[in-house]
Structure formats: C-alpha cells, structure tokens
Amino acid sequence: MQPTLSFEQAPPISVPYRFFLTAPLFGAVAGLVLAWFGPAALASRWSPGALAMTHLIVVDFMLQVMCGSLLQFVAVVAGANIWRPRLVAAVVHPLITAGAVFLATAFLLGQQVLFLLAALVFATALGLFLTVMAVALVRTPARSASIRVLRLAVFGLLLTVVLGVTLASTLGLHRSLQSIWSLPTLINVHVAWGLGGWALMLVIGVSFLVVPMFQLTPAYPLWLTRLVPAGLFLALCLWSLQLLPGTSAAQSWQSGVVLAGMLLAGLYAVATLWLQSSRRRRQADVTLVFWRGAMLALLALAVSWLLFLALPQLGGQARAPLWLGVLALPGVFLSVIQGMLYKIMPFLNWLHLQRQGGTVSTQPNMKQMIPERAMRGQMRLHFAALALLLAAVIWPALALPAGLAFSASCLWLEWNLVGAARLYVRFRNRIRAAAAAPLAPI
Amino acid sequence: MIDGRDMEPPEPLELALAALATLAPGAELIMLLRCEPLPLYSILDRNGYRYRSERRADGSNEIHIQKG
C-alpha cells in the first residue's frame, strides 16, 4: 500500500511546537550537569550526575519531542481523532517538564519527597497522554505497518511509565521491594522497555513511513517490517520474565535475549543504511546525515553490547553501561530527533501558513524556514559532542569539554528552532494583515 | 506537467500551487506522484478545481487538474 498523509486532522501548530521548543533547553542543562560534576558523573551509571543527566535527556528532551510529534503524527498518518489536542498538550507538556526537573533534582540531592512528586506528576501526565493516544490508535481504521508498530511503542511507553513510577515511589517512600524484586531487576526491565520498547520502537515505526517518503528510498522490505518490531517485542517480553520470582539468577537465557535484541537492532540499522544508499536523489540533506549518524550509532551500540557479552572483563567495567548509554541517547535517539525536527518544523510552518491562505508569493518555501548553514553547523557540533562524550567515558577528564560541547549543540538547536517559529509568526501576521486590509482604491 | 516522483515532499505541492496560480481556463496541469496527494486534493476542493487521478502501470499516480 502506498503511504498517504491526511492533514485535515492535523492539530493546531502550537500543540507540537510547545514540546519542540522547550526540549533542547533540557539537553543543554544535562550538558551543564556533566560539566559541573565532571569525572564524578561518569564514575558509573549509578552516580547521581549520570542518573540526573539520563533523565533530563530521556524525559525532558526525548519524551517531550516524541509526545509532541506523536500528537501530530498519529493525526496525520492514521487520520485519527486525537481528543482535544490543545488541552492534552497544555496539561501534559508542563507536567512532564516539571516531573523531569523533580526527578533530576531528586537524583542530585537525594530528596525523597521529590521522587514522590515526580512519580505523582508522571503518573498524571502520562496517564492522560497514554489514554488519549491508545483510544486514537485503537479507533483508527488505518492498518499500515507504521500504525501497527506505533501501537507496540505506546504499549512500551505504558510499561516504562508503570515501572518508572514504581521505582520513583520506592525511592521516595524509602521502602524496599526487595522481597519481591531487586532494584536492579526493576531498573533493567524499565530501561529495556523505555529504550527498546518505546523509543526504538517509535523510531522504527516512524521510519517505515518517513525514510521512503522524505529520503526518496525504496520501501522497507515487507518481511523486515514484520520481523523487526515483532522480534523486538518478543525479546522484551522474554527479558521481562526476570520479574518472575526465582528467575533473576538465570543469566544464560538473558544473554540469549540480549543477543537476539541486538541482532534485530543491528539488522534494522543495516537495512536503513542500505535503503539510504539506494535513494533516488543523490543530494544528502541534514536530516539524511542525522539519520545515517543515528543508524551507525545503533550499529555501534549492537556491536559494543555483543562485545561486552563476549568479553565479560570488558562488559563488567563500571563505565561499560555509560558507553552504551552515550551511543543510545545522544548517538541514536537525539540524532534521529534533531534530524526529524529539521524536517518537521519547516514542513509544519509551510503547511499551516498555506492553510491560512499563504500563497507561493507571500510565504517562504520549505528550504527557507531554517538556514541550511545553521543546520549543518549545529549538526557538526552535535556529532563532535557525541565523539567527545564517548571519549569522556574512556577518559573521564574530558567530562568538562564534552558537557559544554553537548550543551552548546543543544542551545544552537534551540536557536534554530526558535528562528523557525519566529518566521512562522511573522508570516502568519503578514497573511492576516493582508486579509484584513481594505482594498486599495483603483 | 510536474514529475514529482523523485521530489521530496512538499516540493511537488509547492510547484503545483505555483503552476495553478497561472493556469489558464481550459488548460490542464498533469502531475506524476508516487503517493496519493491528499493535502493537494483538499486544497483543490477548497479552491474550486476539478481533478481526476489515474494509477499508472508503474504504481505511480497521474493527476489531471483543471479550473472548475
């Protein structure tokens, strides 16, 4: 079936933009946390600095953009009715923002009450978001591969939130669930669903539509659009079996599940790179380069993880999970997100100006919404920051420059996105003024 | 004629809107696209253009547009 988009259901532009315009700021804060705490933040994945940075990135950056995009994407791709999108965005956006700040501060200061506040706020905000999204995705008549995978991704977010709220409440009440589950077991399953079941599944689902459509590649093979999401979902379900009593010690089958999950992720990355290499237009725009960088990072993540499994003396190092975390968060997800933001915002600017009566002569075209040089410069800084972050995992003395570079790349992204939003407002006002102006006398 | 099969969205739509602005009465704009352009259809409906779409052997769509 050919991909189609329906813009009749598209929510107001303020719905996605409020998420997009705050997200990079928290990436900048995460970079400053690293710069401030220095090598101590990179001692292990359990250091307060590492936990605070991680949640600033995964919640206040990634989740923000993903929620804003999903409200737009599901309406446009599935033609689905989102229940009162403006209201949902007005409730979910500030609550997620506050929740992640509570959580990051709780990790840094060890304040129990902040964990409880974060749990309460996330349960409310994401409970509403998930309900609205689930209703829209269940009711839509659309049956494309993208929609099937988005349903799995939303289920992945549900499990991530349930486990995350449980963890935050446990830390907040200082009450251990040791008699049922060890904390590391709960965290392992929470992280797997958050990064694999929600974030990666969402990227996969979205890519099945946007890679062929915007990068002018052949379509993903049908078998791959079935195997990768289903296989990943099955691997995550098997991984979650460690929550069952008496299974947490069974390490060998867990390694098998990780192996399967990483092979699937690697297969998806190779397939995407191969499709991109056979695209019909040779010109490589920033979105394409960001996607390629992300897929190379995903491949590096899969290879690193398999290497860590094969060489326990390497995989057992305290900083090994940080290496994987840097490849996953700034490497895979933030690269895809930034590449997509540079495509989505010009597109939404253009679309909404056009809907308000803009014409070819009264509104800028897609390529004029964000200057190409600014996007390319920011992209180079992002990949330089990624390289520095990876180097800082090996030589923690580099934590300060790595944190500052990452922070600067996020601020530059923010500057570029704000520029696009300001351009939209300027031309919208111009179109409105032209429509309201009295006809000139002949 | 706009061959938008190897263009990145929304470039075919941008070109179509530019061409429609100068389309003479009775003249026809033909577009070749790999997808069904639902956003274009809604714009055409709103502005009183007539159109018909044909599926070609290679799977692409050929859209004929005239002033209504």
Interface residues (C-beta under 8 A of the other chain):
Chain A: Q2 P3 T4 L5 S6 F7 E8 M213 F214 Q215 L216 R280 R281 F347 W350 L351 Q354 T359 V360 S361 N365 M366
Chain B: D6 M7 E8 P9 P10 E11 E14 L17 A18 A21 R34 C35 E36 L38 P39 S42 I43 G59
